[in-house]
């Protein structure tokens, strides 16, 4: 093994289901096989484990992020949040490409109406997460208020002074920022 190689730092789940970050240096090409610890055939990577100070065979299918520790219901809510966030991005991108007043040929919905619909869908996903205890509504408000205070110097065409968010006021309650052009 060459001592001047940079180690590969990667997540790995061992045969007991325990995940950890491992620092390894591959010492050979991956091969198809089995071991005492990996009795089912699969791709194995020979590598020097720097933390254990010895050579090991790593099952390549076990490399990756930590296993999900969320309950199925929370995973569903997170998937909904990701989906709705993506749809907001898509709606905003359509406004950039086609304009806020352009209409969808099939629905007649304007770009702005599409963005409003997607923002509403995202708001529901956030409220669902708060109602289920995944996130703290008050913490979201504090973070939003902090962001409103920080973005002022970055904005060239909008005034965000006095912009706050209160989720307690109900759906649709939003502070107004003024636009300068």
C-alpha positions as CSV (number, residue, x, y, z in Angstrom):
1,X,0.0,0.0,0.0
2,X,1.3,3.4,-1.0
3,X,1.5,5.8,2.0
4,X,1.1,8.9,-0.2
5,X,-2.5,8.0,-1.3
6,X,-5.3,10.2,0.0
7,X,-7.9,8.1,1.9
8,X,-11.4,7.7,0.7
9,X,-13.8,8.8,3.4
10,X,-17.2,7.1,2.9
11,X,-20.2,5.9,4.9
12,X,-20.4,2.2,5.4
13,X,-22.9,-0.1,7.1
14,X,-21.2,-3.2,8.5
15,X,-22.6,-6.8,8.8
16,X,-24.3,-5.9,12.1
17,X,-26.2,-3.0,10.5
18,X,-24.0,-0.3,12.2
19,X,-23.2,2.7,10.1
20,X,-20.0,4.8,10.4
21,X,-17.7,6.9,8.3
22,X,-14.8,4.9,7.2
23,X,-11.3,6.0,6.0
24,X,-10.0,3.5,3.5
25,X,-7.4,3.2,0.8
26,X,-8.4,0.7,-1.9
27,X,-5.7,-1.9,-2.4
28,X,-7.1,-3.8,-5.4
29,X,-9.9,-3.9,-7.9
30,X,-13.4,-4.8,-6.9
31,X,-14.4,-8.4,-7.4
32,X,-17.5,-10.6,-7.2
33,X,-17.5,-13.0,-4.3
34,X,-18.5,-13.9,-0.7
35,X,-16.8,-13.8,2.7
36,X,-17.7,-15.0,6.2
37,X,-19.2,-11.6,6.9
38,X,-20.8,-11.2,3.4
39,X,-22.2,-14.7,2.7
40,X,-24.4,-13.5,-0.3
41,X,-22.5,-13.0,-3.5
42,X,-21.7,-9.3,-4.3
43,X,-19.0,-6.8,-5.3
44,X,-16.3,-6.7,-2.7
45,X,-13.6,-4.0,-2.5
46,X,-10.2,-4.8,-0.9
47,X,-9.0,-1.8,1.1
48,X,-6.8,-0.8,4.0
49,X,-9.0,0.4,6.8
50,X,-7.0,3.3,8.3
51,X,-9.1,3.5,11.5
52,X,-8.7,-0.3,12.2
53,X,-5.2,-0.5,10.8
54,X,-5.7,-3.5,8.7
55,X,-6.9,-4.8,5.3
56,X,-10.5,-5.6,4.9
57,X,-13.0,-6.6,2.2
58,X,-15.9,-4.1,2.0
59,X,-19.2,-5.0,0.4
60,X,-19.7,-2.2,-2.1
61,X,-23.5,-2.4,-1.7
62,X,-23.0,-1.2,1.9
63,X,-21.3,2.1,1.0
64,X,-23.6,5.1,1.3
65,X,-25.5,7.5,3.6
66,X,-26.7,6.3,7.0
67,X,-29.9,4.2,6.9
68,X,-33.1,6.1,7.2
69,X,-34.0,6.6,10.9
70,X,-37.4,8.2,10.2
71,X,-40.7,6.5,10.6
72,X,-42.7,5.8,7.4
73,X,-45.1,8.6,8.1
74,X,-42.2,11.1,8.5
75,X,-40.6,9.8,5.4
76,X,-43.8,10.5,3.6
77,X,-44.0,14.0,4.9
78,X,-40.4,14.7,3.9
79,X,-41.0,13.3,0.4
80,X,-44.1,15.6,0.1
81,X,-41.9,18.6,1.3
82,X,-39.3,17.8,-1.3
83,X,-41.8,17.3,-4.1
84,X,-43.6,20.6,-3.3
85,X,-40.3,22.5,-3.0
86,X,-39.4,21.2,-6.4
87,X,-42.7,22.3,-7.9
88,X,-42.2,25.8,-6.5
89,X,-38.8,25.9,-8.2
90,X,-40.4,24.8,-11.5
91,X,-43.2,27.4,-11.3
92,X,-40.6,30.2,-10.6
93,X,-38.5,29.0,-13.5
94,X,-41.5,29.1,-15.8
95,X,-42.0,32.8,-14.8
96,X,-38.3,33.5,-15.6
97,X,-38.6,31.7,-19.0
98,X,-42.1,32.7,-20.1
99,X,-43.2,35.7,-17.9
100,X,-45.5,36.1,-15.0
101,X,-48.6,36.8,-17.2
102,X,-48.0,34.0,-19.8
103,X,-50.7,31.4,-19.7
104,X,-50.4,27.7,-19.8
105,X,-51.9,26.4,-23.0
106,X,-53.9,23.6,-21.5
107,X,-55.1,25.2,-18.2
108,X,-55.1,28.9,-18.9
109,X,-53.3,29.5,-15.6
110,X,-50.8,32.4,-15.6
111,X,-47.3,32.0,-14.4
112,X,-48.1,33.9,-11.2
113,X,-51.2,31.8,-10.5
114,X,-49.1,28.6,-11.0
115,X,-46.5,30.0,-8.5
116,X,-49.2,30.9,-6.0
117,X,-50.7,27.4,-6.3
118,X,-47.4,25.8,-5.7
119,X,-46.5,28.1,-2.8
120,X,-49.8,27.1,-1.2
121,X,-49.1,23.4,-1.7
122,X,-45.6,23.9,-0.1
123,X,-47.2,25.8,2.8
124,X,-49.5,22.9,3.4
125,X,-46.5,20.5,3.5
126,X,-44.7,22.8,6.0
127,X,-47.9,23.0,8.1
128,X,-48.3,19.2,8.1
129,X,-44.7,18.8,9.3
130,X,-45.3,21.3,12.1
131,X,-48.6,19.7,13.1
132,X,-46.9,16.3,13.3
133,X,-44.0,17.7,15.3
134,X,-41.3,17.2,12.7
135,X,-40.5,20.9,12.8
136,X,-41.3,23.7,15.3
137,X,-43.5,26.5,13.9
138,X,-42.1,29.1,16.2
139,X,-38.5,28.2,15.1
140,X,-39.6,28.6,11.4
141,X,-41.0,32.0,12.3
142,X,-37.8,33.0,14.0
143,X,-35.7,31.8,11.1
144,X,-38.0,33.7,8.6
145,X,-37.8,36.8,10.6
146,X,-34.0,36.5,10.8
147,X,-33.7,36.0,7.0
148,X,-36.0,39.1,6.5
149,X,-33.5,41.1,8.5
150,X,-30.5,39.8,6.7
151,X,-31.6,40.0,3.1
152,X,-32.2,43.8,3.1
153,X,-28.6,44.7,2.1
154,X,-28.7,42.1,-0.7
155,X,-31.9,43.4,-2.4
156,X,-31.5,46.0,-5.1
157,X,-35.1,46.3,-6.2
158,X,-37.1,45.5,-3.2
159,X,-37.5,46.9,0.4
160,X,-37.8,44.1,3.0
161,X,-37.9,46.4,6.0
162,X,-40.7,45.4,8.3
163,X,-41.1,42.1,6.6
164,X,-42.1,39.5,9.2
165,X,-44.0,36.2,9.0
166,X,-46.7,35.1,11.4
167,X,-48.0,31.6,10.9
168,X,-50.4,32.2,13.8
169,X,-52.4,34.6,11.8
170,X,-53.7,31.9,9.5
171,X,-53.2,30.7,6.0
172,X,-52.8,33.7,3.6
173,X,-51.5,36.1,6.3
174,X,-48.3,37.5,4.8
175,X,-46.5,40.8,5.3
176,X,-46.1,42.9,2.2
177,X,-42.7,44.0,0.9
178,X,-42.6,47.0,-1.4
179,X,-41.1,46.8,-4.8
180,X,-39.0,49.5,-6.5
181,X,-39.5,48.7,-10.1
